[in-house]
Amino acid sequence: MYVCLCKAVTERDVRRAIDEGLASMRELRRELGVCSCCGKCGPAARAMLAEAVPGDRPGAVGRAVPGEPAAAV
């Protein structure tokens, strides 16, 4: 199923990227283009990250990545 119609990114693409070590929305946006157009794919991509990445791992959803500025909430 497509997660991002704007960039033609599928669930499989997102899962593969997470399996390869991507652990934040910033990384998914940089590598796959997720959430870089209309933003409607954000909730699905965040849910996939939250499911796959433990919250205490650096770079996880809602966690700071050393060397990168904190995102505004």
Backbone torsions as a table, in degrees:
resi	resn	phi	psi	omega
1	MET	NA	146.1	178.6
2	TYR	-76.8	135.0	172.8
3	VAL	-93.5	-43.6	-178.3
4	CYS	-123.7	109.7	178.2
5	LEU	-73.0	-34.7	-177.9
6	CYS	-60.2	-39.7	-176.2
7	LYS	-110.6	6.5	179.3
8	ALA	55.0	47.7	179.3
9	VAL	-101.6	127.8	-178.4
10	THR	-99.1	168.2	173.9
11	GLU	-56.1	-41.3	179.9
12	ARG	-60.0	-41.9	178.5
13	ASP	-61.2	-45.9	-178.8
14	VAL	-65.8	-45.4	179.6
15	ARG	-62.2	-41.0	178.8
16	ARG	-62.2	-44.0	179.8
17	ALA	-62.8	-41.5	178.0
18	ILE	-65.5	-42.7	178.0
19	ASP	-61.8	-30.6	179.8
20	GLU	-83.7	0.0	172.9
21	GLY	115.9	-5.3	177.1
22	LEU	-67.4	134.2	-172.3
23	ALA	-135.3	13.9	179.2
24	SER	-148.0	161.5	175.9
25	MET	-63.6	-35.9	178.4
26	ARG	-58.4	-44.7	179.8
27	GLU	-67.2	-40.7	178.1
28	LEU	-64.1	-40.1	179.2
29	ARG	-65.1	-44.1	-178.9
30	ARG	-64.9	-42.3	-174.3
31	GLU	-86.3	-37.3	-174.1
32	LEU	-112.9	-16.6	-176.7
33	GLY	85.8	6.4	179.9
34	VAL	-59.7	134.2	174.8
35	CYS	65.9	26.3	-179.8
36	SER	-105.5	-3.4	179.0
37	CYS	-114.6	-94.2	-175.3
38	CYS	-86.7	-22.5	177.3
39	GLY	87.3	-3.8	-177.5
40	LYS	-67.9	-17.7	179.5
41	CYS	-84.2	-10.0	-176.9
42	GLY	-52.7	-51.2	-178.6
43	PRO	-60.1	-40.6	-180.0
44	ALA	-67.8	-43.5	179.5
45	ALA	-65.0	-41.9	177.9
46	ARG	-62.6	-41.0	179.1
47	ALA	-63.4	-40.4	178.6
48	MET	-65.4	-39.9	176.7
49	LEU	-64.3	-46.8	-178.2
50	ALA	-60.4	-36.5	179.6
51	GLU	-69.8	-36.2	-171.9
52	ALA	-96.7	-26.1	-173.3
53	VAL	-111.7	120.5	177.3
54	PRO	-58.6	141.0	-176.3
55	GLY	-64.9	-19.4	-178.3
56	ASP	-93.4	0.9	179.6
57	ARG	-84.2	129.6	177.5
58	PRO	-53.2	136.8	179.8
59	GLY	91.3	-7.5	179.8
60	ALA	-68.7	163.9	-179.5
61	VAL	-54.6	127.9	178.3
62	GLY	81.8	2.9	-178.8
63	ARG	-111.2	148.1	177.9
64	ALA	-74.6	146.0	174.8
65	VAL	-105.8	121.5	-179.4
66	PRO	-53.4	134.3	178.5
67	GLY	86.8	-5.3	179.1
68	GLU	-116.5	141.9	179.5
69	PRO	-64.3	147.7	179.0
70	ALA	-69.0	141.4	178.9
71	ALA	-79.3	142.4	175.9
72	ALA	-72.1	139.2	-178.9
73	VAL	-99.4	NA	NA
